[in-house]
Amino acid sequence: MYTRKYAEALSYKKQGYRVIIVEIHLVFYKINQEDKTIITYVIIDGRREYRNRT
């Protein structure tokens, strides 16, 4: 059974974001292949709900 946070992370993935877990944080980022750069969009506490944080 998937948790709600996992399901929401999958929805971000569909939008082109990648997610890494660093200790208790979720880091959402995208890779710009042309410039060979990583753009970090948000770092959040993985213990909290993050839906609709825009």
VENDACOR-V215773 format. One record per residue. OMEGA is omega in radians with two decimals (none if undefined). D_CENTER is the distance of its C-alpha to the mean C-alpha in Angstrom with 1 decimal. Layout:
[[OMEGA | D_CENTER] [OMEGA | D_CENTER]]
This chain:
[[-3.14 | 20.0] [3.02 | 16.3] [-3.14 | 15.0] [3.12 | 13.6] [3.13 | 10.3] [3.12 | 10.1] [3.12 | 11.4] [3.08 | 9.0] [3.08 | 6.0] [3.12 | 8.7] [3.05 | 9.4] [3.13 | 6.3] [3.10 | 7.5] [3.12 | 10.8] [3.09 | 10.2] [3.10 | 9.7] [2.98 | 6.1] [-3.09 | 5.6] [2.96 | 3.9] [3.10 | 6.8] [3.10 | 8.6] [-3.03 | 11.2] [-3.13 | 13.9] [-3.07 | 12.8] [2.99 | 9.6] [-3.13 | 5.9] [3.12 | 5.1] [-3.07 | 3.0] [3.02 | 6.3] [3.11 | 9.1] [3.07 | 12.4] [-3.07 | 15.6] [-3.13 | 18.2] [-3.10 | 21.1] [-3.06 | 20.8] [3.12 | 19.1] [3.06 | 16.6] [3.13 | 13.0] [3.10 | 11.6] [-3.10 | 9.1] [-3.13 | 8.1] [3.01 | 7.2] [-3.09 | 7.7] [3.08 | 8.5] [-3.09 | 11.0] [3.13 | 10.1] [-3.09 | 13.6] [3.05 | 13.2] [-3.10 | 12.4] [-3.13 | 9.8] [3.10 | 11.1] [3.13 | 12.7] [-3.10 | 11.7] [none | 12.8]]
